[in-house]
C-alpha cells in the first residue's frame, strides 16, 4: 500500500485511488467502459441509419437493459454466495467474445437488425448478471467512510467513458469501417480481465449464508420490502429512470430535433451530458446518510426540468447546456441512491439488495425509452417528454416528506 507523502493524509479521492485496490480497478474498468460506450454508439448509429425510428432505438435500449429483470435476482444471490471477483472475470471474457462476434458479422456483411438486437441483448444479460458482484466488491476495496467517494469515482469512470467513447467512436466511424469499434472494445475488455486477475480484495465481513438459493433470493426481496427508506429511494430511481434517464437512450432522436447534422448533434449531446456527469461526480462530498435520499429527490426534479427543456430547445447552445445539466442531475441521483443502499445494507444482504437496485437502475431506462420512443413515433418527442417530466416533478413533491422521515430512521438504525 502506498503511504501518504510527508506523513500527511491525502484528500479522500487521492487516498482511494492511490492507497487501495480500487485505484487499479478504476483504471481497468474505465478503459473497458470506454470500449463499451464505443460499441453502444456504434449500435445506436447502425439502428438509426437502418430505421430512422425512435421506437427501434427503444428496442435496442430494451435489449441492452431489460435482461436485468430476469437475471438480476439470481445475480444478487450469486454475489452473496460465491467469489465476486471470479464472476467478474468470466463475464468480461464472455463480453469480449460477443464484441468479436459483432465485428465478424459486420465484416462478413451478415449483421442485420434482428441479429444486432439479439447480440446486444446477450451483452446486456452479461452485464446484468455481474452487476451486483461488481458493485458489492467495492466495499472489499475501500473503507466504509470512503464508500461515497468510491461510488462517485465509479460514476466518474462511467461518464468519462461516455465522454471519450462516443468521441473516439465518431472519429472511427468517419475514418474506418465500423466493425473496428467492436474489435477495439473486445481488446480493452481483455485488458480489464487481466486487471481483475491482479486485484486482491479484502475478506468478506460476513460468512455467506448456508440457506438454499431460493430462500436467499426471497430474503433479499423481503429486506428491501421492509426497509421503507430503501423502498422510497428505489421508487424514485424507478420513475426517474423511466422518465428522465431514458432520454439519454434516445439521444439520436433528440439530436435530430435541434441539429442540422444528426451525427454532430449525437456527439455533441452525448459529450455534453457526460461532461455534466463527470463534473457532478467529482464534486460529490461526504454527507450524512440521512440527508442523501432527499438530495436524490431534488436532483430528480432538476433532471426532469432539464429533459423538458432539452426536447423543447430550438437552439443548439441551449440544448447542449440542458444536456450538461441532465447528465449532472442523473449522476447525482445514481451516486446518491447507490451510496445510500450500500451504507444501509448488511454485507450478507448487500449483493441481493444491489441486485434489486440494479434491476431498477438498468430496467427502468429501457422501459422508459421503449414507451417514450413509441409515443414519440405516434405523436412527437417534445410533447411526450412534457408529460413525463410533469409526472416526475409531482412525484418528487409528494415523496419529499416521507423520504426525509424514513431516511432519518434508517440512518439511526445503521
C-alpha positions in Angstrom: 0.0 0.0 0.0 1.3 3.5 -0.9 1.9 5.7 2.1 0.9 9.4 2.3 3.6 11.8 1.4 5.3 13.6 4.3 3.0 11.9 6.9 0.0 13.9 5.8 -3.3 12.3 4.9 -4.2 12.7 1.2 -7.6 14.0 0.1 -10.2 11.3 0.0 -10.2 10.9 -3.8 -6.4 10.5 -3.9 -6.4 8.2 -0.9 -9.0 5.9 -2.6 -7.2 5.9 -5.9 -3.6 5.6 -4.7 -3.8 3.7 -1.4 -6.3 1.0 -2.2 -7.0 -1.7 -4.7 -9.8 0.4 -6.0 -7.3 2.6 -8.0 -6.3 -0.4 -10.2 -9.9 -1.4 -10.6 -10.8 2.2 -11.5 -8.2 2.3 -14.3 -9.1 -1.1 -15.8 -12.8 -0.6 -15.5 -12.6 2.8 -17.0 -10.8 1.5 -20.1 -13.3 -1.2 -20.5 -16.2 1.2 -20.2 -14.7 3.4 -23.0 -14.9 0.4 -25.2 -18.4 -0.4 -24.2 -19.6 3.1 -24.9 -17.9 3.0 -28.3 -19.9 -0.2 -29.0 -23.1 1.4 -27.8 -22.7 4.4 -30.0 -21.9 2.1 -33.0 -25.0 0.0 -32.4 -27.2 3.1 -32.0 -25.8 4.6 -35.1 -26.4 1.4 -37.1 -30.0 1.2 -35.9 -30.7 4.9 -36.7 -29.1 4.5 -40.1 -31.2 1.4 -40.9 -34.6 2.6 -39.5 -34.6 6.3 -38.5 -37.0 5.2 -35.8 -37.1 6.3 -32.1 -39.1 3.1 -31.4 -36.2 0.9 -32.7 -33.8 2.9 -30.6 -36.0 2.0 -27.7 -36.0 -1.7 -28.7 -32.2 -1.6 -28.8 -32.1 0.0 -25.3 -34.5 -2.6 -24.1 -32.3 -5.4 -25.4 -29.3 -3.8 -23.6 -31.0 -3.0 -20.3 -34.1 -5.3 -19.8 -32.3 -8.6 -19.3 -31.7 -7.5 -15.7 -35.4 -8.2 -15.0 -34.7 -11.9 -15.4 -31.1 -12.3 -14.3 -30.9 -9.6 -11.6 -32.4 -11.6 -8.7 -30.2 -14.6 -9.4 -27.2 -12.4 -9.8 -27.8 -10.9 -6.4 -27.7 -14.3 -4.7 -24.6 -15.3 -6.7 -22.9 -12.2 -5.5 -23.6 -13.1 -1.8 -22.7 -16.8 -2.2 -19.7 -17.0 -4.5 -16.4 -15.3 -5.4 -17.3 -11.9 -6.7 -14.0 -11.4 -8.5 -14.1 -14.7 -10.4 -17.7 -13.9 -11.5 -16.5 -10.6 -13.0 -13.6 -12.2 -14.9 -15.8 -14.8 -16.5 -18.4 -12.3 -17.5 -15.8 -9.9 -19.1 -14.4 -12.8 -21.1 -17.8 -13.6 -22.5 -18.4 -9.9 -23.2 -15.2 -9.8 -25.3 -16.5 -12.8 -27.3 -19.8 -11.0 -28.0 -17.9 -8.0 -29.3 -15.8 -10.1 -31.6 -18.9 -11.8 -32.9 -20.4 -8.5 -33.8 -17.2 -7.4 -35.5 -17.1 -10.7 -37.5 -20.7 -10.5 -38.6 -20.3 -6.9 -39.8 -17.0 -7.7 -41.6 -18.8 -10.6 -43.4 -21.9 -8.3 -44.1 -24.1 -10.8 -42.2 -25.4 -8.5 -39.5 -29.0 -7.3 -39.7 -31.3 -5.5 -37.3 -32.6 -8.7 -35.7 -29.1 -10.1 -35.1 -27.9 -6.8 -33.7 -30.7 -6.7 -31.2 -30.1 -10.3 -30.2 -26.3 -9.8 -29.6 -26.9 -6.6 -27.7 -29.4 -8.5 -25.6 -26.8 -11.2 -24.8 -24.3 -8.4 -23.9 -27.0 -6.8 -21.7 -27.6 -10.2 -20.0 -23.9 -10.5 -19.1 -23.8 -7.0 -17.7 -26.9 -7.6 -15.6 -25.6 -11.0 -14.4 -22.4 -9.5 -13.0 -23.6 -6.0 -11.8 -24.4 -7.0 -8.2 -21.0 -8.7 -7.7 -19.2 -5.8 -9.3 -20.9 -3.2 -7.1 -20.7 -5.3 -3.9 -17.0 -5.9 -4.1 -16.3 -2.1 -3.9 -16.7 -2.4 -0.1 -13.9 -5.1 -0.3 -11.6 -2.4 -1.7 -12.2 0.7 0.4 -13.0 1.7 4.0 -16.6 2.4 4.9 -16.1 6.1 5.3 -14.8 6.3 1.7 -17.7 4.4 0.2 -19.4 7.5 -1.1 -16.1 8.6 -2.7 -15.7 5.2 -4.4 -19.2 5.2 -5.7 -18.7 8.7 -7.1 -15.4 7.7 -8.7 -17.2 4.7 -10.3 -19.6 7.3 -11.7 -16.7 9.4 -12.9 -15.4 6.3 -14.7 -18.7 5.6 -16.4 -19.2 9.2 -17.5 -15.6 9.8 -18.7 -16.2 6.7 -20.8 -19.4 8.3 -22.0 -17.4 11.4 -23.0 -14.4 9.7 -24.5 -16.1 6.6 -26.0 -18.5 8.5 -28.3 -15.8 10.9 -29.4 -13.5 8.0 -30.4 -16.4 6.2 -32.0 -17.4 9.2 -34.0 -13.9 9.6 -35.4 -13.6 5.9 -36.1 -16.9 5.8 -37.9 -15.7 8.6 -40.2 -12.3 7.1 -40.9 -12.7 3.3 -40.6 -15.1 0.5 -41.2 -17.5 0.4 -38.2 -16.6 -3.2 -37.2 -13.2 -1.9 -35.9 -15.1 -0.3 -33.0 -16.2 -3.8 -31.9 -12.7 -5.2 -32.3 -11.3 -2.4 -30.1 -14.0 -3.0 -27.5 -13.0 -6.7 -27.3 -9.3 -5.8 -26.8 -9.9 -3.3 -24.0 -12.2 -5.8 -22.3 -9.5 -8.4 -22.3 -7.2 -5.8 -20.7 -9.7 -5.4 -17.9 -9.8 -9.2 -17.4 -6.0 -9.0 -16.8 -6.5 -6.2 -14.3 -9.2 -8.2 -12.4 -6.7 -11.0 -12.1 -4.3 -8.7 -10.3 -6.8 -7.5 -7.7 -6.6 -8.7 -4.1 -9.9 -7.9 -2.3 -10.3 -7.6 1.5 -12.0 -10.6 3.2 -15.8 -10.6 3.3 -17.2 -9.1 6.5 -19.8 -11.8 6.8 -19.9 -15.5 6.1 -22.2 -16.4 3.1 -25.5 -17.9 4.3 -26.0 -21.6 4.1 -29.7 -21.2 3.2 -30.9 -22.5 -0.1 -30.6 -20.4 -3.3 -34.3 -19.6 -3.5 -34.6 -18.9 0.2 -31.7 -16.4 0.0 -33.3 -14.7 -3.0 -36.6 -14.2 -1.1 -34.7 -12.9 1.9 -33.2 -10.2 -0.3 -36.6 -9.1 -1.6 -38.0 -9.3 1.9 -35.2 -7.0 3.3 -35.9 -4.4 0.6 -39.7 -4.6 1.0 -39.4 -4.0 4.8 -36.9 -1.1 4.6 -39.1 1.8 3.8 -36.2 4.3 3.2 -34.6 2.0 0.6 -38.0 1.4 -1.0 -38.6 5.1 -1.4 -35.2 5.8 -3.0 -35.7 2.8 -5.3 -39.2 4.0 -6.3 -37.6 7.4 -7.2 -35.0 5.5 -9.2 -37.7 3.6 -11.0 -39.7 6.6 -12.1 -36.6 8.8 -12.6 -35.0 6.1 -14.7 -38.1 5.7 -16.9 -39.0 9.4 -17.3 -35.6 11.2 -17.0 -32.7 8.9 -17.5 -34.3 7.2 -20.5 -33.8 10.4 -22.5 -30.1 9.5 -22.8 -31.1 6.4 -24.7 -33.0 8.5 -27.2 -30.1 11.0 -27.9 -30.1 10.3 -31.8 -33.8 11.3 -31.9 -33.2 14.3 -29.6 -30.3 15.4 -31.7 -32.5 15.3 -34.9 -34.8 17.9 -33.3 -32.2 20.6 -32.9 -29.2 19.9 -35.0 -29.0 20.1 -38.8 -26.5 17.2 -38.8 -27.7 14.4 -36.6 -24.3 12.8 -36.3 -22.8 16.0 -35.0 -25.7 16.5 -32.6 -25.4 13.0 -31.3 -21.7 13.5 -30.5 -22.3 17.0 -29.0 -25.2 16.0 -26.7 -23.6 12.8 -25.6 -20.4 14.6 -24.8 -22.3 17.4 -23.0 -24.3 15.0 -20.8 -21.1 13.1 -20.0 -19.3 16.4 -19.1 -22.1 17.3 -16.7 -22.0 13.9 -15.2 -18.2 13.9 -14.6 -18.5 17.4 -13.0 -21.2 16.2 -10.7 -19.4 13.1 -9.7 -16.0 14.7 -8.9 -17.8 17.3 -6.7 -19.5 14.8 -4.5 -18.7 15.3 -0.9 -19.3 13.2 2.2 -22.7 13.9 3.7 -24.9 12.4 6.5 -26.6 9.2 5.5 -30.0 10.6 6.4 -29.7 13.6 4.0 -28.8 11.5 0.9 -32.3 10.5 -0.2 -33.8 14.0 0.0 -30.9 15.2 -2.2 -31.6 12.4 -4.6 -35.2 13.5 -5.0 -34.3 17.2 -5.5 -31.8 16.2 -8.3 -34.5 14.0 -10.0 -36.6 17.2 -10.1 -33.8 19.1 -11.7 -33.3 16.3 -14.2 -37.0 16.4 -15.2 -36.8 20.1 -15.9 -33.6 19.6 -17.9 -35.1 16.8 -20.0 -38.2 19.0 -20.7 -36.1 22.0 -21.8 -33.8 19.8 -23.8 -36.5 18.4 -26.0 -38.2 21.9 -26.4 -34.9 23.7 -27.3 -34.7 25.3 -30.7 -31.1 26.4 -30.2 -28.0 24.2 -30.2 -26.3 26.1 -27.3 -29.4 25.8 -25.1 -29.7 22.1 -26.0 -26.1 21.5 -25.0 -26.5 23.3 -21.7 -29.6 21.3 -20.9 -27.7 18.1 -21.7 -24.9 19.1 -19.3 -27.5 19.7 -16.6 -29.3 16.5 -17.4 -26.1 14.5 -17.1 -25.2 16.1 -13.8 -28.5 15.6 -12.2 -28.8 11.9 -13.3 -25.3 11.2 -11.9 -26.1 12.9 -8.5 -29.2 10.7 -8.3 -27.4 7.5 -9.2 -24.4 8.1 -6.9 -26.7 9.1 -4.0 -29.0 6.1 -4.4 -26.3 3.5 -4.6 -24.3 5.1 -1.7 -27.4 5.0 0.5 -28.2 1.4 -0.4 -24.5 0.3 0.2 -24.3 2.1 3.5 -27.6 0.9 5.0 -27.4 -2.8 3.9 -25.6 -5.5 5.8 -22.8 -7.2 3.9 -24.6 -10.6 3.9 -27.5 -9.0 2.1 -25.6 -6.4 0.0 -25.4 -8.4 -3.2 -29.1 -9.2 -3.2 -30.1 -5.6 -2.3 -27.9 -4.3 -5.0 -29.4 -6.7 -7.5 -32.8 -5.1 -6.8 -31.1 -1.7 -7.2 -29.5 -2.9 -10.5 -32.8 -4.3 -11.7 -34.4 -1.0 -11.4 -31.4 1.1 -12.5 -31.0 -0.8 -15.7 -34.6 -1.8 -16.4 -36.4 1.5 -15.9 -34.5 3.5 -18.6 -35.1 0.6 -21.0 -38.8 0.5 -20.3 -39.0 4.3 -20.4 -37.1 4.5 -23.7 -39.3 1.9 -25.2 -42.5 3.7 -24.1 -41.3 7.2 -24.8 -40.0 6.1 -28.2 -43.3 4.5 -29.2 -45.2 7.6 -28.1 -42.8 9.9 -29.9 -43.3 8.0 -33.2 -47.0 8.3 -32.8 -47.2 11.9 -31.5 -43.9 13.8 -31.0 -41.0 13.6 -28.6 -41.3 17.1 -27.1 -45.0 16.5 -26.1 -44.2 13.1 -24.7 -41.4 14.4 -22.6 -43.5 17.3 -21.3 -46.0 14.8 -19.8 -43.4 12.5 -18.3 -41.5 15.5 -16.8 -44.6 16.9 -15.1 -45.3 13.4 -13.6 -41.7 13.2 -12.3 -42.0 16.7 -10.7 -45.3 15.9 -9.0 -43.8 12.6 -7.6 -40.8 14.5 -6.2 -43.0 16.9 -4.3 -45.2 14.1 -2.9 -42.3 11.9 -1.7 -40.2 14.6 0.0 -41.8 14.4 3.4 -42.0 10.6 3.8 -38.5 10.2 2.4 -37.0 12.6 4.9 -38.7 10.8 7.8 -37.8 7.2 6.8 -34.2 8.1 5.8 -33.6 9.5 9.3 -34.9 6.3 10.9 -32.7 4.2 8.6 -29.6 6.3 9.5 -30.3 5.9 13.2 -30.7 2.2 12.9 -27.5 1.8 11.0 
